């Protein structure tokens, strides 16, 4: 065997491998660029189709632009209900998750009942119950006078309570899964350092569980943003209610609901953008490379 020829072939193979490695990054970049171009073409096609339908059915654009400011006035109430609801839901979800993981029968039983009952009843029923049914209890002959100030609620407060309580039950399972995702060895190490159960939960478990909990919590907020339209059913002057009343009164229901849908879409897109930024921040060091499947 010619040793020199063998070493020459090995050297040639190493050079080819080096060129392949050096050319790998540009190939991946070009593949990602081509995918983005195809995706842009798909979006352009969808926009062209929607534009064609817009012209074909002769939508009243003047009416849509005229009533757009009126519909936008319902956005602040929608956002207020959602921010208040997600804040309440986060507190209830954390308490519910800790209760379901507790070894004490009392908090675990309360948490189990809360999750089971709220998840087993519709959100609209809960909203009607809080806004219409609870005030009846305050005016029973046997009811004390102070119940009127507790059970008779403004619509905004009732909406925040209904959304917060409902979403808190669903988010309880999210928080419980996030807490249980932390390795038990870290808890044992914290106990070995002399930390109590509450200290290890507050200093070790919850800070790490945030990374797991943030993405689904953001999704729940976006879902709540859309479910807030149910408040319009009971007379709340939010976005959906304004679109419905205006469309019915002016006989332009399609235009008003189309504008409302675009506003909801814009709001969810904005919050999805900030949610993605927040996910990347809390998941720093745990981000996976995006793969493109042919």
Backbone torsions as a table, in degrees:
resi	resn	phi	psi	omega
1	UNK	NA	138.8	179.3
2	UNK	-83.4	108.2	-177.3
3	UNK	-65.5	-39.0	-179.5
4	UNK	-62.7	-39.8	178.8
5	UNK	-65.9	-39.2	179.3
6	UNK	-61.8	-46.2	178.9
7	UNK	-64.6	-32.9	178.8
8	UNK	-65.8	-42.2	178.3
9	UNK	-64.9	-39.1	178.9
10	UNK	-63.9	-42.2	178.9
11	UNK	-63.8	-38.5	178.6
12	UNK	-65.4	-38.9	178.3
13	UNK	-65.1	-39.0	178.3
14	UNK	-64.5	-40.1	179.2
15	UNK	-64.4	-42.7	179.4
16	UNK	-63.4	-41.2	178.6
17	UNK	-63.3	-40.0	178.7
18	UNK	-63.8	-41.8	178.2
19	UNK	-64.6	-36.7	179.2
20	UNK	-66.0	-39.6	179.0
21	UNK	-67.9	-41.2	179.9
22	UNK	-67.0	-30.4	-179.7
23	UNK	-87.5	-4.4	-177.9
24	UNK	-67.4	-45.2	-176.9
25	UNK	-62.7	-47.2	176.8
26	UNK	-60.2	-36.9	178.9
27	UNK	-63.3	-43.5	178.6
28	UNK	-64.4	-39.3	179.1
29	UNK	-64.7	-43.6	179.3
30	UNK	-66.0	-35.4	177.8
31	UNK	-65.4	-42.4	177.9
32	UNK	-65.8	-38.6	178.7
33	UNK	-64.6	-42.2	178.7
34	UNK	-63.8	-38.7	178.5
35	UNK	-63.8	-42.8	179.9
36	UNK	-65.0	-35.7	177.3
37	UNK	-65.3	-43.0	178.3
38	UNK	-63.4	-39.6	179.1
39	UNK	-64.5	-38.9	177.5
40	UNK	-63.7	-38.5	177.7
41	UNK	-64.9	-37.5	177.7
42	UNK	-63.6	-44.2	179.0
43	UNK	-63.3	-39.6	177.7
44	UNK	-63.9	-38.9	177.4
45	UNK	-63.7	-41.7	177.9
46	UNK	-64.2	-43.0	179.1
47	UNK	-62.9	-40.5	178.8
48	UNK	-64.9	-40.2	179.0
49	UNK	-64.4	-42.9	178.5
50	UNK	-64.6	-40.0	177.7
51	UNK	-63.0	-39.3	177.7
52	UNK	-63.3	-43.4	177.6
53	UNK	-65.0	-35.5	179.3
54	UNK	-62.5	-43.1	179.7
55	UNK	-73.5	-39.5	-175.5
56	UNK	-62.2	-44.0	-177.4
57	UNK	-89.8	0.5	173.6
58	UNK	54.0	60.0	176.8
59	UNK	-64.2	145.4	-179.2
60	UNK	-83.0	87.3	-177.9
61	UNK	-66.6	-33.9	178.7
62	UNK	-62.4	-40.6	177.7
63	UNK	-65.5	-41.9	-179.3
64	UNK	-62.9	-43.0	179.2
65	UNK	-69.9	-32.7	-179.5
66	UNK	-66.8	-40.2	-175.4
67	UNK	-97.2	-0.2	178.7
68	UNK	-60.2	-46.0	178.3
69	UNK	-59.4	-36.9	178.9
70	UNK	-64.8	-41.7	178.9
71	UNK	-67.5	-36.7	-179.5
72	UNK	-65.5	-23.5	178.4
73	UNK	-67.2	-16.1	176.5
74	UNK	-85.1	-9.8	-178.2
75	UNK	-66.2	-43.9	179.7
76	UNK	-56.9	-41.2	178.2
77	UNK	-66.2	-39.8	177.5
78	UNK	-59.6	-46.3	-179.7
79	UNK	-67.7	-38.5	178.7
80	UNK	-60.9	-45.0	179.5
81	UNK	-63.4	-40.5	-177.1
82	UNK	-70.8	-43.9	179.4
83	UNK	-65.6	-41.9	176.5
84	UNK	-65.5	-40.2	-179.9
85	UNK	-66.5	-41.5	-178.5
86	UNK	-71.6	-31.4	176.4
87	UNK	-65.7	-45.8	177.4
88	UNK	-65.0	-41.4	-179.5
89	UNK	-63.0	-37.6	179.9
90	UNK	-64.1	-43.8	179.0
91	UNK	-64.2	-46.7	-179.5
92	UNK	-65.1	-36.7	-179.6
93	UNK	-66.8	-41.3	178.7
94	UNK	-64.5	-45.5	177.9
95	UNK	-64.4	-40.5	179.2
96	UNK	-65.5	-39.6	179.2
97	UNK	-66.4	-44.3	177.7
98	UNK	-64.3	-35.0	177.7
99	UNK	-67.3	-41.6	-179.7
100	UNK	-70.0	-24.4	178.1
101	UNK	-93.1	-2.8	-177.1
102	UNK	-75.0	148.2	175.4
103	UNK	-86.4	-4.7	177.5
104	UNK	-86.2	132.3	-175.2
105	UNK	-68.3	-30.1	-175.6
106	UNK	-68.6	-57.2	179.3
107	UNK	-64.3	-33.7	179.1
108	UNK	-67.7	-39.8	178.7
109	UNK	-65.8	-41.7	178.5
110	UNK	-63.6	-44.3	-179.3
111	UNK	-65.2	-41.4	179.3
112	UNK	-63.9	-41.3	178.5
113	UNK	-65.5	-43.4	-179.9
114	UNK	-59.1	-48.6	-178.3
115	UNK	-66.1	-43.9	-177.1
116	UNK	-66.2	-45.2	-176.4
117	UNK	-69.9	-45.7	-176.5
118	UNK	-69.1	-40.8	179.1
119	UNK	-72.4	-17.6	-178.5
120	UNK	-94.0	0.8	179.4
121	UNK	-126.1	146.9	-177.9
122	UNK	-68.3	150.9	178.5
123	UNK	-62.6	-38.8	-178.9
124	UNK	-65.0	-38.0	176.9
125	UNK	-63.8	-41.3	179.0
126	UNK	-64.2	-39.5	178.6
127	UNK	-65.0	-44.3	177.8
128	UNK	-64.9	-37.6	-178.8
129	UNK	-64.7	-44.0	-177.8
130	UNK	-70.8	-39.7	-172.9
131	UNK	-86.7	-34.6	-175.6
132	UNK	-107.2	-38.5	-172.8
133	UNK	-82.4	-43.2	-177.8
134	UNK	-59.5	-40.2	178.4
135	UNK	-58.8	-26.8	178.7
136	UNK	-64.9	-32.5	178.9
137	UNK	-65.9	-31.2	-178.1
138	UNK	-69.7	-21.8	-176.1
139	UNK	-106.9	13.9	173.2
140	UNK	-68.8	148.0	-179.5
141	UNK	-58.7	-31.8	-177.5
142	UNK	-89.0	-1.1	-176.3
143	UNK	-83.0	137.7	175.6
144	UNK	-68.2	159.5	-172.8
145	UNK	-67.2	-30.2	-175.0
146	UNK	-70.5	-14.7	-180.0
147	UNK	-67.8	-23.2	-179.9
148	UNK	-63.3	-38.8	179.8
149	UNK	-74.2	-15.3	-178.6
150	UNK	-96.2	-44.1	-172.3
151	UNK	-91.9	-22.6	178.5
152	UNK	-90.3	105.2	-170.7
153	UNK	-115.2	151.5	169.6
154	UNK	-68.3	156.7	-175.8
155	UNK	-62.4	-39.8	-179.9
156	UNK	-62.5	-44.3	178.9
157	UNK	-64.7	-42.3	179.0
158	UNK	-63.2	-39.1	179.2
159	UNK	-65.8	-42.5	178.7
160	UNK	-63.0	-42.4	178.5
161	UNK	-63.2	-45.9	-177.5
162	UNK	-63.2	-48.3	-179.7
163	UNK	-67.2	-41.8	-179.4
164	UNK	-64.0	-44.8	-179.8
165	UNK	-66.3	-42.3	-178.8
166	UNK	-64.9	-52.0	-177.5
167	UNK	-71.6	-26.3	176.0
168	UNK	-62.1	-35.6	178.6
169	UNK	-66.2	-42.0	178.6
170	UNK	-71.4	-38.1	-179.4
171	UNK	-73.3	-16.5	176.0
172	UNK	-58.3	-42.3	178.6
173	UNK	-68.4	-32.5	176.4
174	UNK	-65.2	-46.5	-179.7
175	UNK	-67.1	-38.4	179.4
176	UNK	-63.6	-42.8	178.0
177	UNK	-65.0	-38.1	178.3
178	UNK	-64.5	-40.5	178.5
179	UNK	-67.9	-41.5	-178.8
180	UNK	-73.0	-13.5	178.4
181	UNK	-74.6	-14.6	178.7
182	UNK	-77.7	130.9	-177.6
183	UNK	-59.0	139.2	-179.5
184	UNK	-65.9	-24.1	179.2
185	UNK	-63.3	-32.4	178.7
186	UNK	-68.2	-35.3	177.1
187	UNK	-67.3	-42.2	178.2
188	UNK	-63.8	-38.7	177.6
189	UNK	-64.7	-38.8	177.7
190	UNK	-64.8	-39.9	177.0
191	UNK	-66.3	-34.7	178.0
192	UNK	-66.3	-27.2	177.6
193	UNK	-82.8	-0.6	177.1
194	UNK	96.2	9.3	178.7
195	UNK	-77.7	144.8	173.2
196	UNK	-79.3	174.1	-179.8
197	UNK	-62.5	-41.5	179.5
198	UNK	-67.8	-37.3	178.9
199	UNK	-67.3	-42.9	179.2
200	UNK	-66.2	-35.1	177.2
201	UNK	-66.9	-43.2	-175.9
202	UNK	-75.3	-35.0	-172.9
203	UNK	-100.3	-26.4	-173.7
204	UNK	-111.5	-52.6	-170.3
205	UNK	-76.9	-55.3	-173.5
206	UNK	-61.7	-42.6	178.3
207	UNK	-59.6	-35.3	178.9
208	UNK	-79.3	-30.3	179.8
209	UNK	-69.3	-21.7	-179.6
210	UNK	-58.5	-39.6	-178.8
211	UNK	-61.1	-33.9	-179.7
212	UNK	-81.3	-31.0	-171.6
213	UNK	-84.9	-30.7	-172.6
214	UNK	-58.3	-50.0	-177.6
215	UNK	-58.4	-51.0	179.6
216	UNK	-67.9	-28.3	176.8
217	UNK	-66.5	-39.6	175.0
218	UNK	-61.7	-39.0	177.2
219	UNK	-65.1	-37.6	178.4
220	UNK	-65.8	-37.4	178.2
221	UNK	-64.4	-41.4	178.8
222	UNK	-65.1	-38.9	176.5
223	UNK	-65.6	-37.8	178.1
224	UNK	-65.1	-34.8	178.6
225	UNK	-58.7	-37.1	179.0
226	UNK	-81.5	-36.7	179.1
227	UNK	-70.2	-15.7	178.1
228	UNK	-63.5	-16.3	177.3
229	UNK	-63.2	-20.4	177.9
230	UNK	-65.1	-23.1	179.2
231	UNK	-63.8	-29.1	177.4
232	UNK	-64.2	-21.8	179.9
233	UNK	-66.5	-32.8	-179.2
234	UNK	-97.8	11.3	172.4
235	UNK	101.8	10.5	178.2
236	UNK	-69.6	135.0	-176.6
237	UNK	-81.9	51.4	178.8
238	UNK	-96.2	-168.5	-170.4
239	UNK	-60.9	-49.4	-176.5
240	UNK	-64.2	-42.2	-179.0
241	UNK	-61.1	-42.4	179.7
242	UNK	-66.0	-39.1	178.4
243	UNK	-66.1	-40.7	-178.6
244	UNK	-67.5	-49.1	-177.7
245	UNK	-65.7	-40.0	179.3
246	UNK	-66.9	-45.0	-179.6
247	UNK	-62.9	-41.2	179.9
248	UNK	-68.6	-39.8	-177.1
249	UNK	-71.4	-35.5	-175.6
250	UNK	-99.7	0.6	-179.3
251	UNK	59.3	38.5	176.6
252	UNK	-134.2	54.6	-175.7
253	UNK	-64.7	-36.7	-178.0
254	UNK	-63.9	-45.5	-178.2
255	UNK	-64.1	-44.5	-177.2
256	UNK	-68.2	-40.6	178.6
257	UNK	-70.2	-31.7	175.9
258	UNK	-65.6	-41.7	177.3
259	UNK	-65.1	-43.2	178.7
260	UNK	-61.5	-41.0	178.5
261	UNK	-62.6	-40.8	178.7
262	UNK	-65.1	-37.5	178.4
263	UNK	-67.0	-44.9	177.2
264	UNK	-60.0	-42.1	179.9
265	UNK	-62.9	-43.0	178.9
266	UNK	-62.7	-43.3	-179.4
267	UNK	-64.3	-45.2	179.6
268	UNK	-66.0	-33.8	177.7
269	UNK	-66.5	-41.2	179.1
270	UNK	-63.8	-48.0	-178.9
271	UNK	-69.8	-30.2	175.4
272	UNK	-65.7	-37.3	177.9
273	UNK	-62.7	-48.5	179.9
274	UNK	-69.5	-31.3	175.7
275	UNK	-63.0	-42.1	178.9
276	UNK	-63.3	-40.7	178.0
277	UNK	-62.9	-41.7	179.7
278	UNK	-67.1	-39.7	177.3
279	UNK	-60.0	-45.7	-179.9
280	UNK	-63.0	-33.1	-178.8
281	UNK	-72.0	-46.2	-177.8
282	UNK	-77.4	-21.3	-178.6
283	UNK	-101.1	21.4	-179.1
284	UNK	-61.2	127.2	-176.4
285	UNK	94.3	-6.0	-179.4
286	UNK	-126.2	15.1	-177.4
287	UNK	-82.9	129.8	178.5
288	UNK	-91.4	149.2	179.3
289	UNK	-71.7	136.2	-179.5
290	UNK	-74.4	134.1	-179.6
291	UNK	-108.7	142.4	177.3
292	UNK	-107.6	119.7	-177.2
293	UNK	-101.1	129.9	-179.9
294	UNK	-81.0	NA	NA
